[in-house]
Amino acid sequence: MITAMSDASAPPVPGFVESTFSPLVHAAVHRCLGAAPPGDGARTAIVLASTVGDATTLDTGSRSLVAGQAHQPLLFMQSTANAILGRLAVDLAVTGPLLSLSTAVPGGIAGELLTTGALLLETGEADRVVLVGVELAAGDRAAAAHRALGTVPPAEDLAVALLLDRDDPVPHLPELPAHPPPAAPPDGYGTLRGLVALAARNQGTPP
């Protein structure tokens, strides 16, 4: 298993504006696949998961509309996570499955990602799968959504990517509390804490 992380320092991606969401995903996936041996793009899948998605883009676009300002077309395009997956597919010549998930499991998104990745490998849809979880530090509206869902946002913008290969066993999640406290946990990783723990275990460092 190969892992990679990216934070708010991720370089911008041409055509994506205002929000760090897409640059986070772009950087994490590039780093993950860049550390792997070359593979067949037709047999590579990418699965992205987030609890509330690109809340910055949605907030920016909706506030502009309420203020009577002209809508920025790029915000409409990038408001769906499929946009950055399409960009990655072009950049990396990936023609396998591209999937976007939204999950509100209190324990985090890692379990859904691992289950989906394992299914793609077991059914022969792909020989390797990049799993990427991404979450932004919550503004007021995103924080309210997390409270309603019973989930916890990370303290900072973050993306974590894992590369699973058909020849490697799908990793088991470290033991984590199913119901974190209502405030951000001390580690600050929120819904990404399971993925961060897997990445740290893979690299032999504490999260």
Buried (B, 14 or more C-beta within 10 A) or exposed (E): BBBBBBBEEBEEBEEBBBBBBBBBBBBBBBBBBEEBEEBEEEBBBBBBBBBBBBBBBBBBBBEBEEEEEEEBEBBEBBBBBBBBBBBBBEEBEBEBBBBBBEBBBEBBBBBBBBEBBBBBBEEEBBBBBBBBBBBBBBEEBBBEBBEEBEBBBBBBBBBBBBBBBEEEEBBEBBEBEEEBEEEBBEBBBBBBBBBBBBBBBEEEEEB
